[in-house]
Amino acid sequence: LELTPVISPLNPAPVQTYQTIAEAVDASKNGGRIVAYGPRQGTSQQFVILEPAPIVSGQDLRSANAVPNAGSKDEYSIAFTLRSEGANRLRDWTKSHLNSYLAVVLNDVVVSVASIRGEIFDSGAITGKYSKSSAEDLVRVLNSGALPAQLRIAEEGAVR
């Protein structure tokens, strides 16, 4: 999990997305990290440009839970709470960046982009049209924590 600022015009302008990676590379000449956005339901994959460093990472996560969306028994969100250091960084950033966009990044894919409308401190939610099982799967991934190192496949084979 990462919460990372998006390089984009401020809200009410829509978040800046790019249809191809080449378009995003051309737009990111001044720096930034290009990350896939989606694909979301009914759309093809797009790309956004993020600041190089996240504000909050998976190490800052205290807990995550799947919660039903208000007014819907079939759609879920993921509620999360942060440890104090991550919460302080998020509060400081959101206080000074009203109407900016913040990306929720999971496994190097932007799963959601939020417009900052006020100060956020130690809790938040990843919203979307998650089913109960997909929300619970995501919660398991979030609660398992960040891996200490990247995995590299050294050998692959079948056992017979």
N, C-alpha and C positions, 0 to 999 in steps of 0.2 A: 504494500500500500504506500502510495505517495500522494500528498496534496501539494501540487506544484502550480505556480502562477502561469497563466497563458499569456503569450505575447499577442495582444489583440487590442483593437480600439475598445473603449469603455462601453458598457451598457448605457443607453438603450440600443446601440449598434449591436447586431448579432455577433457572436464569437467568430473570429476570423478562422475559416477552414480552407483547406486546399484540396482540390480534387485528385491531384497526382503528387507523388513524392518529388518529382522534378520541379513542379510549381512551388512546393514548400522549400526545397533547397534554394531556389532562386530568391525567394522572399526572406530567407534566413541569413543573408549575407552579413548582417550585423551580429550574428551569434544566435544562440538558442538551440534547443534540442527538438528534433522532429520526431513526433510520435503518432502512431496510427490512432484514429478516433473512430471507433465502431468496429464492424458495421452495426449500426443500430437498425431496429426493425423497420423495414421498408426503404432503407438507404444503402448505398454502396459505401465502401470504406473511404474515409477521408483522412486528412492529416491536419495536425495543429502544431504550432511552434510553442514550446514551453521554455521557461527560464531554465538555465542549466542545473540549478540545485533545488530540490524540494524544500518546502517549509516544514513538513511533517513526513516522517517515514514510518514504516511498519514497526520499527523499534520503539516509537513513541506511543503505539497503540496499547491501551490498557485492556479493553474488551470490545467485543462486537457481538451483536445479537440480531437475529431475524425477527422483524416485527410486522404484523399485518398493516397495510395501508388503511388509513381512515376511510370508511365507506366502501371498502372492497374486501371480500373474504378470500379472493384468489390472487391478489397482488401484495407483494411484500417489499420492504425496504430493509437496509442494514443500518441499525443504530450503532454508533461507536462512541467510546470515551477514550480520552488521551491522558497520558502521564503528564505531570506538571511541567516539565521542560518543553515538551511539544505543544502543550496547551498555551503556554506563555508566548511561544513563537507565533502560533496561529493567531492569538489575540492581538499581538502587536502588529502583525501584517494586515489582518482584516480591518483593524481600526484605522489604518492609514491608506487603505486601498479600496474604499467604497466604490462600487460599480465596476470593479475589475473582475476578471474571470479567474477561477481557480479550478484546475483539473484534478479529478480523482483518477489516479493511474494504478492499475493492477497488472502485474506481469508485463510491463512496458506497453500497455494499451490503455488509452484514455477511455474509461467507461462512463464518465459523466463530467459535465462542465457546469459549474455553478457561478452565478453572478453574486457578488458579495453585496449584501444589502445592509449589513450591520456587523458589529463586532461578534466574532465567534470565539468561544473560549475552550472549554474542555470536552465538548460533545457535539456530535453532528449526525447526519444520516446520509447514506448513499441511496438515492431514490431511483426508481425506475419500475419497469413492469416485470419484476422478478417473481417467479413462481415460488412456492414455499420451498421446494427442494433445491432450486437454484440459489435462493437466498441462504439456505442452510449450508450448501456447499461452499459458498463464498465466505460465510462466517467461519467455517472450519479452516479455510485457507488463511484468513486474517488472524484468527486466534492461534494458529500454529507458529506464527512469528516469522521473522526474516531469517533466511538461511545465512550462516556465517561465511559461506563462500559460494561462488557459482559452481554449478555442476557441469562436468564435461564427460561425455560418453567416451570411455576408453576402448570398450569392446562390446559388440552386440552379437548375440547368437541365439539359437533355439536349443532347448533341451528336449531330447527324445527319449 
